[in-house]
Amino acid sequence: MSAAPARRCRRRPPEPGALRPSDVLAVFFTLALAFLLAGAAAAAAYAAGWEEGRWLGLHLAFLGGVSQLVLGASQFFAGAFLQTTPPPRPLVLAQLATWNAGALAVAVGVAAGPTALAAAGGALLLAGLGCYLAALAAMARRSLRQAPWALRWYRACAAFIALGAVAGVALAHGEAPAGADLLGAHLALNLGGWFGTAIVGTLHTFWPSLTGTTLRFPRLEPPTFAAWVGGVALLAGGYATGADAVAAAGWPVLLLAACLLGANVAACWHDAGDALSLPTRIVGVGQAALVAGLAVAAAVALADAPGAPLSGDHRPVTAALLVAGWIGLTVLGSLAHLLAVLRRVRDLRAALPASRPRRDGALALAAALGVAALAAGAAASLRPLGAAGAVALGVVYAALAVRILRAAGHALAAGGLRLRHD
């Protein structure tokens, strides 16, 4: 008796006037780039002597810039994994309105000092987060397949940023319990919980796509999720309550998660061979910086104090490895690739940038050496070494920025933002 043929679900036709996946990606990425450029301008003003430019630049870049990359990319990938259309247009517009207004209010409020404005911005960000979760739920309801891991990572990162916003408001008002380190909890929830959970979760599907391979060890994803979410919770909870032993345990647990992810990253890189694009190599270097940064942070926390990796003399080392190395390289590499794909989707005559192994390998090596030199210079108080690392990393950042801006311009020219009904 022959087996019955497997049933295949046909893709549901899009509703009239519905957004396309590339539309969601384009609008979030365009606004994110605008915030990143504004953050860079504020940072330049800080370097020129404007003290408030430091916090303004950081909040513009991370809340308005990188966070909107997370919002746009996560909905793009979730829609692809669930085989469904993007969220309804009103939910997308509501996210854009609340998140951008909230990011501006928080950035200006923290830089200028009026805590009421920062608090209002925090409320708007929470409203935007609610719209984001509603959008994920809407896509899940329309889904043609069961793909729990498509949403599990993103729901977890949304929970972390919600807690991070609450900690940020309390920090702005100076409301910290005795013995608590609200700044450490805020950083753990925002950098590790929001950005980190989104990056680590997305890479389980995005990295195989980048390398043109399949995930070698898919069974490692559940323990990676448990270790990463558990590590962030231990770190933030320990800082928020002043429980040093709990906070100290968070760093090695996060390191375990990074090593589990690293096994899949290394295996896919090995399977792909040498013909890797520049964005792929840069994202791979970023994950190596993650493992190195968490290894250093875990060693420092266990040998010195749980808060040592985020304060004092050790803070520049952690920032070099985890912010400039991991988050910076992962975001820029992913952005360069996704914008090239967006241009390709909107203009089928356009080709993806060709791989040039020698040039791309040299830039990836410069990125790795730049991060290492920047961290080593900070650890050993060797300014020339740190300066050399900063220059090398700056060259890589500049090369990626040129590619990103060019791809963004071509993608917008090919289709605009397309937020209105046709």
N, C-alpha and C positions, 0 to 999 in steps of 0.2 A: 504494500500500500504506500503510495508516494505521499510525501509530506505536502501539506497545503502550502501554497506560496505565501511568503511573508507579506503582511499588509504594510503598505507605505502611506504615510500621511502626506497629503498634498499641501503645499504652502497656501495659507489663507490669503486671498487677494487683498491688497491694501484698500482701506476705505478712501473714498473720494476726498482729496485735499489733505490726506494724511502726510505727516512728515516722513522723510526717508532717513535711514540710518546715517547717511552722510550729512544730512542737514543738521542733526543733533550734534554730531562731531564737529562740524564746521563752526557753529555759533559758539559753543563752549570754548573751543580752542582759540577762536579769534579774540574773544573777550579775555581769555587767560593770557594770551600774548600781550594784549594791551596792558594788563596789570603787571606782567613781568617787566615790560619796558618802563612802566611808571616806577616800579620798584628799583630798577637799575638807575633811573634818574635820581631817585631819592637817596640811594646809596652814594652816588657821585656827589650829591649835595652834602652828605654827611662827611665824605672825604675832604670836601672843601671847607669844612668847619661848621656846618649846620647840625647841631647836636640832635635835634628832633628827627633828622633824616634817617637815623639808624633804625628806630622802631617803626617809623612810617614805611621805610623800604622793606623791612622784614615782613610786616603784615600785608603790604600790597602784594609782595611776591608770593607768600605762602598761602594767605587766605584767598586773595583774588586770583592769583596766578596758578600755582600748583594745585590748589583745591579744585578749581574749575576744570583742570585737566582730569582730575580724578572723577568728577561728576560726569563729564562728557564721555570719557573713555569707558567708564564702568557701565553706563547705559548702552553704549555702542556694543561692547563685548557681551553684556547680558542678553541683549536682543539677538545677537548672532548665535549664542549658545542655546537660547530658548526657541530659536527659529520663529520669532515673532516680530511684529512691527514696533517702531519706537513708541514711547509714551504718548498719550493724547497731547495735542498742541497746548491746551490751557495749562497742563501740568508743567510742560517745558518752559512756557513763558513765566509761570509763577516761580519756578526755580531760579530763572535768570534774574527776575526783578528782586526777589528777596535776597538772594545770595550776593549779588553785586552791590545792592544798597547796604547790606549788612557788612560786607567786607570793607567798603569805603568808610562806614561809620566807625567800625572798630579801629581801622588804621588811623584815621584822623583823631578819634577819641583817645587812643593810647598815646599818640605822639604829642597831642596838645594838652592832654591832662583832664579834660572834662569827662569824668567817669560816667555821667548820665548818657552821653553820646555813645560811649563804648558799650554800656549796658543795653541801650536800644539796638546797637548793631548786633550784639550777641543774641538778642531776641529775634531779630530778623534772620540771622544765620540758622537758629533753631527752626524757624518757620520754613526756611528753604530746605533744611534737612528733612522736615516732615513731608514736603512736596516731593523730595527725592525718593523717600521710602514709598510714598504713594505711587510714584512712577514705576518703581521696581515691582510693586504689587500688581499694578495694572498689566505690566508685561507678563508676569507669571500667570495671571488669569487667562490671558489670551494665548498662552504657550501651546505649541503642538507636541511638546516633549517634556519629560521629567528630567531636569538637570539641576539638582539641588546645589551643587557646588558653584553654579553660575551666579547664585545670589548669596550664598552663605558668607563668603568673604566680605561682600559689600555691606551686608546688614551688620556684620560685626564692626567694620570700620565706621559705619554711621553711628553705632552706639558709642564708640570711643570718642568721636569728635563731639557728640552731644555732651558727654561728661567733661571733655576738654574745654568746651565753651563755658560750662558752669564753673569750672576751676579758674578759667581766665577772668570771669566777672568777679569771683571772690578775690582773686589776686589783685585786680584793679582797685577794689574797695579796701584792700588790706585786711581782709577777714580770714586769717589763717589760725587754725587751732594750735595750741601750744605744742611745740616739737615737730610740727608738720612742715613739709617743704612743698608748698603749693606750686612753685615755679617748676620743680622737678616733676611733679605729677602732671602739670600742664604740658610740659615738653614730651613726657612719655606718652600721654594720651594723643597729642596732636601729631608728633613726628612718628612715633612707633605705632600708635593705634590707628590713626587716620591714614596718613600716607603709607606707612609700612604695611599695614594689613592689605590695603588696596594693591600695592606693588607686588607683595609676595603672592597674594591670591591670583592676580591677573597673570603673573609670569608662568603659572602652571599650564596655561593655554597659549599665552602670547609668545613665550619663548620658543616652544616647538614650531609655532608659525614663523617666527623670525628665522629660525635655523633650517626650516623645511624638513623637520623630522617629526617623530612622535615622542611623547613623554616616555622615557625608558622605565621609570619606576612610579607608575600612577598610584600604587598603594601607599606611597610615602605622603600623599597629599593630606589625608586625615590626621596623621600624627604631626605633620607640619602645622596644620591649622590649630590643633590643640596646644602645641608648644608655643606657637607665636601668640595666640590670644591669651594663653595662660601667662606667658612671660610679661606681656604688656600689663595685664591685670595685677600681677605681683608687683611689678615696678611702680605703677601708678598708685596702687593701694598702699604699698609700703611708704612711699613718699607722702601721700596725703594724710596718713595716720601717724607718721613718725616711727613706724615699725621697721627698724633697720634690717633685721634678719629677713623679713619678707621682701623688702626692696633688693637686698643683696642677692636673693635667690632668683630675682627676675632676669638678671643679666645672663647667667649661664643657661637658663631655659630658652631665652631668645637666641642664644648662640646655637643651641641644639636645633632649633627651627631653621636657622640660617644654613646650618650644615646639611640638613635634610633637603632643603631647597637646592643647595649647592651641588648635591649629588646628581639631581636631575639636570641642572644647568650644565655641569661638566660633561655628563653623558650625551646630551644633545649636541654640545659643541664638538665632541669627539666624533659623533655619528655624521655631522655635517661636513667635516673636513675643513679645508682651508678657504673655500670659496664663500666667505661670509661678508655681508655688507658692512659698511662702516657703522651704521646704527646698531647692528647686532653685536659687533665687537665691543662697542662702547657700553651697551647694556650689560654684556658679560663682565667687563671690567668693574662695573658698578656693583655686581653681586660679589665679586671677590673683595671689594672694599667693605661690603657689609659684614662678611665673615671676619675680616681683619679688625674692623672697628668693634664688633661685639666681643671678639677675643680679648682685645686690649681693655675694653670697658669692664668685662667680667673679672679680669685679673686685677685691675685697679680697685674695683668695688670690694673684692674679697680681701685684698691686701691692705687697703687703706680705709675707705668708708663707702657705704652704698651711694652716697651723693657725689663722691669724688669725680666720677666720669663727666658729670655735668656742671662742675664748679671748679674754681681755683686753677691751678697750673695744668690740670688734666683736660680741662674743657676744650682748649684749642685742638688737642689731639683727636678727641672724640668728634669735634665739628669737622675736622679735615677728612676723617675717614667716613663718617656717616652722613654728613650734610653735603660737603663738596664732592666727596667720592661717590657714595651710594645714591643718595637722592638726586644730586645734581646730574650725574652721568646717566642714571636710569631715566630720569625725566627727559633730558635732552635727546638721548638716543631714541627713546620711544616716540617722542614728538616728531623727530626727523623722519622716522619710518611711517608713522600714521598719516602725516601730512602728505607724504609722497603717495601713499595709498589713496588718500582722499582725492588728490589731483588725478590719479589714474582712473578712479571710479567715475569722476565727473567728465573726464576727457579720455576716452579709450585710445586716442592716438598717442597720448603721452606714455612714455615708458618709465619704469622705475629706474632710479639711478644705478648705473652699472657698477659692479664690484671691481675695485682696483686693489688687489691684494697688497701690493707693496706700500702704496700710500695709506690705505686703510689700516694696515698692520702697524705702520709707523705712528699714526695718530693714536691708535689704541695703546701702543707701548708708551707713548708720551703721556697719555692719560694715567696709566698705571704708575709710571715713575713719578709723575707730578704729584699724585695723591700721596704716594709713599714718602717723597721728599718733604712735602708740606707737613705731614704728620710727624716725621722724624725730626724735622727742624724745630717743630713746636715742642716735642718731647725732650730734646737735648738742648734747647735754647740756642740753636745754631741758626741765626738769622739768615746768613747767606744761603744755606741749604733750603730753608723754608721759602726764601724769595725765589730761588731757582725753581722749586716745585710750583709756586704760584704762577710763575711765567709760563711753564710748560702746560699747566692746567688751563691757563688763560688762553693759550693758543688753540687748544682743543675746543674749549667753550666757544671761542670766536668762530672757528671753522664750522661747528655745529649750528651756531646762531645764523650764520650766512645761509647755510643749507635750509634751515627751518623757515627763515623769512622769505626766501625765494620760493619754497614749496607752498607756503601759506598764500603768497601773492598769486601764484599760478592757480591754486585751488579756488580762491575767491573769484578770480577773473573768469574761471570756467563755470561758476554756478552761483556766486553770491551767497547770502545767508539763508534765503528762502524760508523766512519765518511766517510770511503771510500766506493766506489761502490763494491758490492759483485762480 
